[in-house]
Amino acid sequence: MKELDPLLHSQLRLSIMSILLTVEGADFVYLKDKTNSTAGNLSVQIDKLSKAGYITTEKDTTSVKPRTVCKMTDTGRRAMAAYVETLKTYFLGL
């Protein structure tokens, strides 16, 4: 059996990526709320996904409260598609 992408196999990272599949971009507060994670853990996982090239982060510091927006890259979309296809083989025994 093909190995699942360990970067995506983490529950929180997979949650982040799943959310980003359905939206153009999501800010940190939205992701924190939807994933029920701590700010520190979410920050670490976003950094890992960003370093892998799966997402980009844009920081907006023009307002009083800084805002970080995450967006999935084409590399991230391909990685998610491959992850899902690999997962299907586990269920289908292919």
Biopython code that builds the backbone (N, CA, C, O; Angstrom):
import numpy as np
from Bio.PDB.StructureBuilder import StructureBuilder

atoms = [
    (1, "MET", "N", (0.835, -1.184, 0.000)),
    (1, "MET", "CA", (0.000, 0.000, 0.000)),
    (1, "MET", "C", (0.877, 1.244, 0.000)),
    (1, "MET", "O", (1.934, 1.292, 0.628)),
    (2, "LYS", "N", (0.403, 2.238, -0.722)),
    (2, "LYS", "CA", (1.106, 3.500, -0.785)),
    (2, "LYS", "C", (0.987, 4.227, 0.555)),
    (2, "LYS", "O", (-0.063, 4.191, 1.197)),
    (3, "GLU", "N", (2.065, 4.882, 0.969)),
    (3, "GLU", "CA", (2.070, 5.591, 2.253)),
    (3, "GLU", "C", (1.312, 6.912, 2.141)),
    (3, "GLU", "O", (1.435, 7.628, 1.147)),
    (4, "LEU", "N", (0.529, 7.224, 3.170)),
    (4, "LEU", "CA", (-0.166, 8.505, 3.233)),
    (4, "LEU", "C", (0.829, 9.617, 3.535)),
    (4, "LEU", "O", (1.785, 9.410, 4.283)),
    (5, "ASP", "N", (0.613, 10.777, 2.968)),
    (5, "ASP", "CA", (1.465, 11.942, 3.197)),
    (5, "ASP", "C", (1.457, 12.263, 4.694)),
    (5, "ASP", "O", (0.424, 12.678, 5.220)),
    (6, "PRO", "N", (2.580, 12.083, 5.390)),
    (6, "PRO", "CA", (2.595, 12.309, 6.841)),
    (6, "PRO", "C", (2.285, 13.756, 7.218)),
    (6, "PRO", "O", (1.781, 14.015, 8.311)),
    (7, "LEU", "N", (2.576, 14.682, 6.340)),
    (7, "LEU", "CA", (2.279, 16.078, 6.635)),
    (7, "LEU", "C", (0.764, 16.309, 6.686)),
    (7, "LEU", "O", (0.282, 17.111, 7.486)),
    (8, "LEU", "N", (0.029, 15.610, 5.841)),
    (8, "LEU", "CA", (-1.420, 15.773, 5.820)),
    (8, "LEU", "C", (-2.124, 14.825, 6.773)),
    (8, "LEU", "O", (-3.304, 15.016, 7.069)),
    (9, "HIS", "N", (-1.436, 13.824, 7.252)),
    (9, "HIS", "CA", (-2.074, 12.813, 8.090)),
    (9, "HIS", "C", (-2.313, 13.286, 9.524)),
    (9, "HIS", "O", (-2.991, 12.606, 10.295)),
    (10, "SER", "N", (-1.770, 14.429, 9.880)),
    (10, "SER", "CA", (-2.050, 15.036, 11.190)),
    (10, "SER", "C", (-3.478, 15.569, 11.183)),
    (10, "SER", "O", (-3.896, 16.212, 10.220)),
    (11, "GLN", "N", (-4.218, 15.310, 12.236)),
    (11, "GLN", "CA", (-5.623, 15.717, 12.290)),
    (11, "GLN", "C", (-5.800, 17.223, 12.093)),
    (11, "GLN", "O", (-6.666, 17.643, 11.325)),
    (12, "LEU", "N", (-5.008, 18.029, 12.764)),
    (12, "LEU", "CA", (-5.173, 19.476, 12.657)),
    (12, "LEU", "C", (-4.766, 19.977, 11.277)),
    (12, "LEU", "O", (-5.463, 20.808, 10.694)),
    (13, "ARG", "N", (-3.641, 19.481, 10.741)),
    (13, "ARG", "CA", (-3.224, 19.923, 9.410)),
    (13, "ARG", "C", (-4.233, 19.493, 8.348)),
    (13, "ARG", "O", (-4.512, 20.249, 7.417)),
    (14, "LEU", "N", (-4.778, 18.295, 8.481)),
    (14, "LEU", "CA", (-5.795, 17.827, 7.549)),
    (14, "LEU", "C", (-7.056, 18.684, 7.661)),
    (14, "LEU", "O", (-7.699, 18.973, 6.653)),
    (15, "SER", "N", (-7.407, 19.086, 8.868)),
    (15, "SER", "CA", (-8.564, 19.971, 9.069)),
    (15, "SER", "C", (-8.350, 21.321, 8.400)),
    (15, "SER", "O", (-9.242, 21.840, 7.729)),
    (16, "ILE", "N", (-7.177, 21.879, 8.584)),
    (16, "ILE", "CA", (-6.846, 23.172, 7.966)),
    (16, "ILE", "C", (-6.965, 23.060, 6.453)),
    (16, "ILE", "O", (-7.593, 23.900, 5.808)),
    (17, "MET", "N", (-6.365, 22.028, 5.894)),
    (17, "MET", "CA", (-6.379, 21.848, 4.442)),
    (17, "MET", "C", (-7.793, 21.605, 3.932)),
    (17, "MET", "O", (-8.159, 22.106, 2.868)),
    (18, "SER", "N", (-8.586, 20.851, 4.669)),
    (18, "SER", "CA", (-9.966, 20.579, 4.263)),
    (18, "SER", "C", (-10.779, 21.864, 4.231)),
    (18, "SER", "O", (-11.582, 22.071, 3.321)),
    (19, "ILE", "N", (-10.577, 22.715, 5.206)),
    (19, "ILE", "CA", (-11.272, 24.005, 5.231)),
    (19, "ILE", "C", (-10.840, 24.848, 4.040)),
    (19, "ILE", "O", (-11.675, 25.447, 3.363)),
    (20, "LEU", "N", (-9.542, 24.894, 3.785)),
    (20, "LEU", "CA", (-9.031, 25.737, 2.704)),
    (20, "LEU", "C", (-9.435, 25.239, 1.320)),
    (20, "LEU", "O", (-9.401, 25.999, 0.353)),
    (21, "LEU", "N", (-9.818, 23.971, 1.222)),
    (21, "LEU", "CA", (-10.328, 23.455, -0.053)),
    (21, "LEU", "C", (-11.652, 24.110, -0.426)),
    (21, "LEU", "O", (-11.988, 24.205, -1.607)),
    (22, "THR", "N", (-12.392, 24.556, 0.558)),
    (22, "THR", "CA", (-13.756, 25.042, 0.318)),
    (22, "THR", "C", (-13.870, 26.563, 0.292)),
    (22, "THR", "O", (-14.947, 27.090, 0.015)),
    (23, "VAL", "N", (-12.797, 27.268, 0.570)),
    (23, "VAL", "CA", (-12.839, 28.736, 0.604)),
    (23, "VAL", "C", (-11.642, 29.289, -0.162)),
    (23, "VAL", "O", (-10.644, 28.598, -0.365)),
    (24, "GLU", "N", (-11.758, 30.539, -0.578)),
    (24, "GLU", "CA", (-10.633, 31.172, -1.276)),
    (24, "GLU", "C", (-9.482, 31.453, -0.311)),
    (24, "GLU", "O", (-8.310, 31.352, -0.674)),
    (25, "GLY", "N", (-9.833, 31.802, 0.906)),
    (25, "GLY", "CA", (-8.852, 32.078, 1.942)),
    (25, "GLY", "C", (-9.552, 32.102, 3.288)),
    (25, "GLY", "O", (-10.756, 32.344, 3.369)),
    (26, "ALA", "N", (-8.798, 31.852, 4.331)),
    (26, "ALA", "CA", (-9.372, 31.861, 5.680)),
    (26, "ALA", "C", (-8.381, 32.521, 6.630)),
    (26, "ALA", "O", (-7.182, 32.246, 6.593)),
    (27, "ASP", "N", (-8.903, 33.392, 7.475)),
    (27, "ASP", "CA", (-7.989, 34.032, 8.419)),
    (27, "ASP", "C", (-7.774, 33.143, 9.646)),
    (27, "ASP", "O", (-8.505, 32.184, 9.890)),
    (28, "PHE", "N", (-6.756, 33.500, 10.390)),
    (28, "PHE", "CA", (-6.315, 32.712, 11.541)),
    (28, "PHE", "C", (-7.446, 32.491, 12.541)),
    (28, "PHE", "O", (-7.630, 31.381, 13.040)),
    (29, "VAL", "N", (-8.197, 33.541, 12.829)),
    (29, "VAL", "CA", (-9.277, 33.447, 13.819)),
    (29, "VAL", "C", (-10.340, 32.452, 13.344)),
    (29, "VAL", "O", (-10.840, 31.655, 14.137)),
    (30, "TYR", "N", (-10.684, 32.497, 12.059)),
    (30, "TYR", "CA", (-11.668, 31.570, 11.492)),
    (30, "TYR", "C", (-11.169, 30.132, 11.612)),
    (30, "TYR", "O", (-11.913, 29.247, 12.037)),
    (31, "LEU", "N", (-9.913, 29.899, 11.239)),
    (31, "LEU", "CA", (-9.349, 28.550, 11.326)),
    (31, "LEU", "C", (-9.295, 28.063, 12.773)),
    (31, "LEU", "O", (-9.582, 26.900, 13.056)),
    (32, "LYS", "N", (-8.930, 28.954, 13.675)),
    (32, "LYS", "CA", (-8.868, 28.586, 15.093)),
    (32, "LYS", "C", (-10.240, 28.182, 15.594)),
    (32, "LYS", "O", (-10.379, 27.201, 16.324)),
    (33, "ASP", "N", (-11.250, 28.937, 15.202)),
    (33, "ASP", "CA", (-12.620, 28.649, 15.617)),
    (33, "ASP", "C", (-13.103, 27.318, 15.018)),
    (33, "ASP", "O", (-13.664, 26.487, 15.733)),
    (34, "LYS", "N", (-12.895, 27.119, 13.749)),
    (34, "LYS", "CA", (-13.404, 25.924, 13.064)),
    (34, "LYS", "C", (-12.676, 24.647, 13.483)),
    (34, "LYS", "O", (-13.269, 23.568, 13.484)),
    (35, "THR", "N", (-11.399, 24.763, 13.838)),
    (35, "THR", "CA", (-10.625, 23.570, 14.198)),
    (35, "THR", "C", (-10.611, 23.319, 15.702)),
    (35, "THR", "O", (-10.172, 22.260, 16.151)),
    (36, "ASN", "N", (-11.087, 24.280, 16.476)),
    (36, "ASN", "CA", (-11.091, 24.141, 17.936)),
    (36, "ASN", "C", (-9.683, 23.942, 18.501)),
    (36, "ASN", "O", (-9.497, 23.235, 19.491)),
    (37, "SER", "N", (-8.720, 24.558, 17.876)),
    (37, "SER", "CA", (-7.337, 24.392, 18.334)),
    (37, "SER", "C", (-6.881, 25.605, 19.138)),
    (37, "SER", "O", (-7.543, 26.643, 19.161)),
    (38, "THR", "N", (-5.749, 25.452, 19.787)),
    (38, "THR", "CA", (-5.153, 26.588, 20.482)),
    (38, "THR", "C", (-4.415, 27.443, 19.454)),
    (38, "THR", "O", (-4.042, 26.963, 18.383)),
    (39, "ALA", "N", (-4.215, 28.685, 19.786)),
    (39, "ALA", "CA", (-3.512, 29.588, 18.880)),
    (39, "ALA", "C", (-2.093, 29.099, 18.615)),
    (39, "ALA", "O", (-1.613, 29.157, 17.483)),
    (40, "GLY", "N", (-1.431, 28.622, 19.654)),
    (40, "GLY", "CA", (-0.055, 28.153, 19.506)),
    (40, "GLY", "C", (0.058, 26.943, 18.600)),
    (40, "GLY", "O", (0.920, 26.900, 17.722)),
    (41, "ASN", "N", (-0.809, 25.952, 18.809)),
    (41, "ASN", "CA", (-0.776, 24.748, 17.987)),
    (41, "ASN", "C", (-1.138, 25.072, 16.542)),
    (41, "ASN", "O", (-0.497, 24.576, 15.615)),
    (42, "LEU", "N", (-2.154, 25.895, 16.348)),
    (42, "LEU", "CA", (-2.558, 26.273, 14.997)),
    (42, "LEU", "C", (-1.422, 26.987, 14.281)),
    (42, "LEU", "O", (-1.158, 26.723, 13.107)),
    (43, "SER", "N", (-0.764, 27.871, 14.973)),
    (43, "SER", "CA", (0.354, 28.614, 14.394)),
    (43, "SER", "C", (1.471, 27.675, 13.922)),
    (43, "SER", "O", (2.011, 27.843, 12.829)),
    (44, "VAL", "N", (1.807, 26.700, 14.747)),
    (44, "VAL", "CA", (2.857, 25.731, 14.407)),
    (44, "VAL", "C", (2.463, 24.927, 13.169)),
    (44, "VAL", "O", (3.283, 24.713, 12.277)),
    (45, "GLN", "N", (1.207, 24.485, 13.120)),
    (45, "GLN", "CA", (0.760, 23.649, 12.002)),
    (45, "GLN", "C", (0.664, 24.460, 10.706)),
    (45, "GLN", "O", (0.985, 23.947, 9.634)),
    (46, "ILE", "N", (0.231, 25.700, 10.794)),
    (46, "ILE", "CA", (0.204, 26.584, 9.622)),
    (46, "ILE", "C", (1.613, 26.785, 9.098)),
    (46, "ILE", "O", (1.838, 26.782, 7.888)),
    (47, "ASP", "N", (2.556, 26.960, 10.001)),
    (47, "ASP", "CA", (3.950, 27.143, 9.600)),
    (47, "ASP", "C", (4.471, 25.908, 8.858)),
    (47, "ASP", "O", (5.172, 26.043, 7.855)),
    (48, "LYS", "N", (4.140, 24.719, 9.336)),
    (48, "LYS", "CA", (4.575, 23.484, 8.673)),
    (48, "LYS", "C", (3.984, 23.371, 7.277)),
    (48, "LYS", "O", (4.682, 23.009, 6.330)),
    (49, "LEU", "N", (2.702, 23.680, 7.148)),
    (49, "LEU", "CA", (2.052, 23.614, 5.830)),
    (49, "LEU", "C", (2.620, 24.664, 4.885)),
    (49, "LEU", "O", (2.767, 24.417, 3.688)),
    (50, "SER", "N", (2.932, 25.819, 5.420)),
    (50, "SER", "CA", (3.512, 26.894, 4.616)),
    (50, "SER", "C", (4.915, 26.525, 4.129)),
    (50, "SER", "O", (5.241, 26.730, 2.960)),
    (51, "LYS", "N", (5.739, 25.985, 5.020)),
    (51, "LYS", "CA", (7.099, 25.579, 4.642)),
    (51, "LYS", "C", (7.092, 24.479, 3.594)),
    (51, "LYS", "O", (8.014, 24.384, 2.785)),
    (52, "ALA", "N", (6.052, 23.641, 3.605)),
    (52, "ALA", "CA", (5.938, 22.566, 2.610)),
    (52, "ALA", "C", (5.412, 23.094, 1.278)),
    (52, "ALA", "O", (5.421, 22.377, 0.277)),
    (53, "GLY", "N", (4.957, 24.341, 1.264)),
    (53, "GLY", "CA", (4.428, 24.930, 0.041)),
    (53, "GLY", "C", (2.973, 24.585, -0.215)),
    (53, "GLY", "O", (2.461, 24.820, -1.310)),
    (54, "TYR", "N", (2.297, 24.026, 0.793)),
    (54, "TYR", "CA", (0.898, 23.633, 0.642)),
    (54, "TYR", "C", (-0.051, 24.815, 0.808)),
    (54, "TYR", "O", (-1.146, 24.822, 0.246)),
    (55, "ILE", "N", (0.370, 25.808, 1.578)),
    (55, "ILE", "CA", (-0.440, 27.009, 1.763)),
    (55, "ILE", "C", (0.464, 28.236, 1.717)),
    (55, "ILE", "O", (1.682, 28.141, 1.864)),
    (56, "THR", "N", (-0.166, 29.386, 1.509)),
    (56, "THR", "CA", (0.537, 30.657, 1.653)),
    (56, "THR", "C", (-0.130, 31.408, 2.794)),
    (56, "THR", "O", (-1.299, 31.181, 3.105)),
    (57, "THR", "N", (0.612, 32.287, 3.398)),
    (57, "THR", "CA", (0.054, 33.141, 4.439)),
    (57, "THR", "C", (0.344, 34.596, 4.074)),
    (57, "THR", "O", (1.442, 34.942, 3.639)),
    (58, "GLU", "N", (-0.655, 35.417, 4.262)),
    (58, "GLU", "CA", (-0.512, 36.848, 4.017)),
    (58, "GLU", "C", (-0.852, 37.569, 5.305)),
    (58, "GLU", "O", (-1.916, 37.352, 5.885)),
    (59, "LYS", "N", (0.043, 38.418, 5.746)),
    (59, "LYS", "CA", (-0.184, 39.164, 6.981)),
    (59, "LYS", "C", (-0.584, 40.594, 6.643)),
    (59, "LYS", "O", (0.117, 41.297, 5.916)),
    (60, "ASP", "N", (-1.718, 41.005, 7.181)),
    (60, "ASP", "CA", (-2.222, 42.364, 6.990)),
    (60, "ASP", "C", (-2.038, 43.110, 8.304)),
    (60, "ASP", "O", (-2.713, 42.819, 9.291)),
    (61, "THR", "N", (-1.139, 44.053, 8.310)),
    (61, "THR", "CA", (-0.857, 44.813, 9.535)),
    (61, "THR", "C", (-1.344, 46.251, 9.423)),
    (61, "THR", "O", (-0.954, 47.105, 10.220)),
    (62, "THR", "N", (-2.199, 46.522, 8.432)),
    (62, "THR", "CA", (-2.669, 47.897, 8.247)),
    (62, "THR", "C", (-3.732, 48.300, 9.257)),
    (62, "THR", "O", (-3.926, 49.488, 9.512)),
    (63, "SER", "N", (-4.414, 47.334, 9.828)),
    (63, "SER", "CA", (-5.445, 47.669, 10.815)),
    (63, "SER", "C", (-4.858, 47.594, 12.221)),
    (63, "SER", "O", (-3.701, 47.217, 12.408)),
    (64, "VAL", "N", (-5.667, 47.956, 13.190)),
    (64, "VAL", "CA", (-5.233, 47.952, 14.580)),
    (64, "VAL", "C", (-4.832, 46.538, 15.011)),
    (64, "VAL", "O", (-3.821, 46.346, 15.687)),
    (65, "LYS", "N", (-5.641, 45.557, 14.610)),
    (65, "LYS", "CA", (-5.366, 44.168, 14.970)),
    (65, "LYS", "C", (-4.817, 43.434, 13.740)),
    (65, "LYS", "O", (-5.525, 43.303, 12.741)),
    (66, "PRO", "N", (-3.569, 42.954, 13.795)),
    (66, "PRO", "CA", (-3.000, 42.236, 12.642)),
    (66, "PRO", "C", (-3.849, 41.025, 12.266)),
    (66, "PRO", "O", (-4.476, 40.406, 13.125)),
    (67, "ARG", "N", (-3.863, 40.696, 10.984)),
    (67, "ARG", "CA", (-4.681, 39.595, 10.477)),
    (67, "ARG", "C", (-3.830, 38.744, 9.542)),
    (67, "ARG", "O", (-3.158, 39.267, 8.653)),
    (68, "THR", "N", (-3.864, 37.429, 9.749)),
    (68, "THR", "CA", (-3.161, 36.487, 8.884)),
    (68, "THR", "C", (-4.185, 35.689, 8.098)),
    (68, "THR", "O", (-5.091, 35.086, 8.673)),
    (69, "VAL", "N", (-4.038, 35.687, 6.779)),
    (69, "VAL", "CA", (-4.946, 34.949, 5.901)),
    (69, "VAL", "C", (-4.166, 33.819, 5.235)),
    (69, "VAL", "O", (-3.078, 34.024, 4.697)),
    (70, "CYS", "N", (-4.749, 32.626, 5.285)),
    (70, "CYS", "CA", (-4.138, 31.442, 4.680)),
    (70, "CYS", "C", (-4.882, 31.071, 3.408)),
    (70, "CYS", "O", (-6.109, 31.146, 3.348)),
    (71, "LYS", "N", (-4.126, 30.668, 2.390)),
    (71, "LYS", "CA", (-4.710, 30.220, 1.131)),
    (71, "LYS", "C", (-3.979, 28.964, 0.678)),
    (71, "LYS", "O", (-2.768, 28.839, 0.860)),
    (72, "MET", "N", (-4.720, 28.040, 0.088)),
    (72, "MET", "CA", (-4.114, 26.812, -0.417)),
    (72, "MET", "C", (-3.440, 27.092, -1.763)),
    (72, "MET", "O", (-3.968, 27.829, -2.597)),
    (73, "THR", "N", (-2.281, 26.497, -1.953)),
    (73, "THR", "CA", (-1.560, 26.629, -3.214)),
    (73, "THR", "C", (-1.939, 25.480, -4.147)),
    (73, "THR", "O", (-2.606, 24.529, -3.737)),
    (74, "ASP", "N", (-1.513, 25.577, -5.387)),
    (74, "ASP", "CA", (-1.729, 24.471, -6.327)),
    (74, "ASP", "C", (-1.026, 23.210, -5.834)),
    (74, "ASP", "O", (-1.544, 22.104, -5.989)),
    (75, "THR", "N", (0.140, 23.378, -5.248)),
    (75, "THR", "CA", (0.867, 22.237, -4.675)),
    (75, "THR", "C", (0.038, 21.586, -3.578)),
    (75, "THR", "O", (-0.030, 20.360, -3.488)),
    (76, "GLY", "N", (-0.587, 22.400, -2.752)),
    (76, "GLY", "CA", (-1.443, 21.889, -1.684)),
    (76, "GLY", "C", (-2.652, 21.150, -2.223)),
    (76, "GLY", "O", (-3.048, 20.116, -1.684)),
    (77, "ARG", "N", (-3.240, 21.681, -3.290)),
    (77, "ARG", "CA", (-4.401, 21.013, -3.905)),
    (77, "ARG", "C", (-4.006, 19.661, -4.486)),
    (77, "ARG", "O", (-4.742, 18.683, -4.353)),
    (78, "ARG", "N", (-2.855, 19.610, -5.123)),
    (78, "ARG", "CA", (-2.373, 18.329, -5.663)),
    (78, "ARG", "C", (-2.078, 17.339, -4.540)),
    (78, "ARG", "O", (-2.375, 16.150, -4.661)),
    (79, "ALA", "N", (-1.496, 17.827, -3.452)),
    (79, "ALA", "CA", (-1.179, 16.955, -2.314)),
    (79, "ALA", "C", (-2.455, 16.414, -1.686)),
    (79, "ALA", "O", (-2.511, 15.245, -1.306)),
    (80, "MET", "N", (-3.478, 17.253, -1.573)),
    (80, "MET", "CA", (-4.754, 16.791, -1.015)),
    (80, "MET", "C", (-5.410, 15.765, -1.938)),
    (80, "MET", "O", (-5.947, 14.762, -1.468)),
    (81, "ALA", "N", (-5.369, 16.010, -3.237)),
    (81, "ALA", "CA", (-5.957, 15.065, -4.193)),
    (81, "ALA", "C", (-5.242, 13.718, -4.108)),
    (81, "ALA", "O", (-5.886, 12.669, -4.121)),
    (82, "ALA", "N", (-3.914, 13.747, -4.021)),
    (82, "ALA", "CA", (-3.137, 12.507, -3.910)),
    (82, "ALA", "C", (-3.445, 11.801, -2.589)),
    (82, "ALA", "O", (-3.550, 10.575, -2.548)),
    (83, "TYR", "N", (-3.588, 12.569, -1.520)),
    (83, "TYR", "CA", (-3.910, 12.004, -0.203)),
    (83, "TYR", "C", (-5.242, 11.260, -0.265)),
    (83, "TYR", "O", (-5.355, 10.132, 0.213)),
    (84, "VAL", "N", (-6.239, 11.897, -0.853)),
    (84, "VAL", "CA", (-7.570, 11.293, -0.951)),
    (84, "VAL", "C", (-7.515, 10.024, -1.813)),
    (84, "VAL", "O", (-8.119, 9.008, -1.469)),
    (85, "GLU", "N", (-6.795, 10.091, -2.922)),
    (85, "GLU", "CA", (-6.681, 8.916, -3.795)),
    (85, "GLU", "C", (-5.981, 7.763, -3.066)),
    (85, "GLU", "O", (-6.385, 6.608, -3.198)),
    (86, "THR", "N", (-4.949, 8.072, -2.310)),
    (86, "THR", "CA", (-4.249, 7.045, -1.534)),
    (86, "THR", "C", (-5.174, 6.462, -0.476)),
    (86, "THR", "O", (-5.202, 5.249, -0.267)),
    (87, "LEU", "N", (-5.921, 7.317, 0.181)),
    (87, "LEU", "CA", (-6.862, 6.866, 1.206)),
    (87, "LEU", "C", (-7.912, 5.927, 0.612)),
    (87, "LEU", "O", (-8.304, 4.946, 1.244)),
    (88, "LYS", "N", (-8.359, 6.231, -0.597)),
    (88, "LYS", "CA", (-9.331, 5.367, -1.269)),
    (88, "LYS", "C", (-8.772, 3.962, -1.471)),
    (88, "LYS", "O", (-9.508, 2.981, -1.362)),
    (89, "THR", "N", (-7.475, 3.859, -1.764)),
    (89, "THR", "CA", (-6.895, 2.526, -1.977)),
    (89, "THR", "C", (-6.898, 1.713, -0.699)),
    (89, "THR", "O", (-6.958, 0.485, -0.751)),
    (90, "TYR", "N", (-6.835, 2.375, 0.454)),
    (90, "TYR", "CA", (-6.895, 1.665, 1.724)),
    (90, "TYR", "C", (-8.259, 1.003, 1.898)),
    (90, "TYR", "O", (-8.365, -0.109, 2.415)),
    (91, "PHE", "N", (-9.296, 1.709, 1.458)),
    (91, "PHE", "CA", (-10.657, 1.177, 1.601)),
    (91, "PHE", "C", (-10.993, 0.153, 0.526)),
    (91, "PHE", "O", (-11.733, -0.801, 0.767)),
    (92, "LEU", "N", (-10.447, 0.362, -0.645)),
    (92, "LEU", "CA", (-10.767, -0.526, -1.754)),
    (92, "LEU", "C", (-9.799, -1.689, -1.877)),
    (92, "LEU", "O", (-10.034, -2.630, -2.635)),
    (93, "GLY", "N", (-8.697, -1.616, -1.116)),
    (93, "GLY", "CA", (-7.704, -2.685, -1.143)),
    (93, "GLY", "C", (-6.987, -2.804, -2.470)),
    (93, "GLY", "O", (-6.575, -3.895, -2.862)),
    (94, "LEU", "N", (-6.834, -1.675, -3.173)),
    (94, "LEU", "CA", (-6.176, -1.704, -4.484)),
    (94, "LEU", "C", (-4.675, -1.608, -4.352)),
    (94, "LEU", "O", (-3.964, -1.618, -5.357)),
]
sb = StructureBuilder()
sb.init_structure("model")
sb.init_model(0)
sb.init_chain("A")
sb.init_seg("    ")
for serial, (resi, resn, name, xyz) in enumerate(atoms, 1):
    if name == "N":
        sb.init_residue(resn, " ", resi, " ")
    sb.init_atom(name, np.array(xyz, "f"), 0.0, 1.0, " ", f" {name:<3s}", serial, name[0])
structure = sb.get_structure()
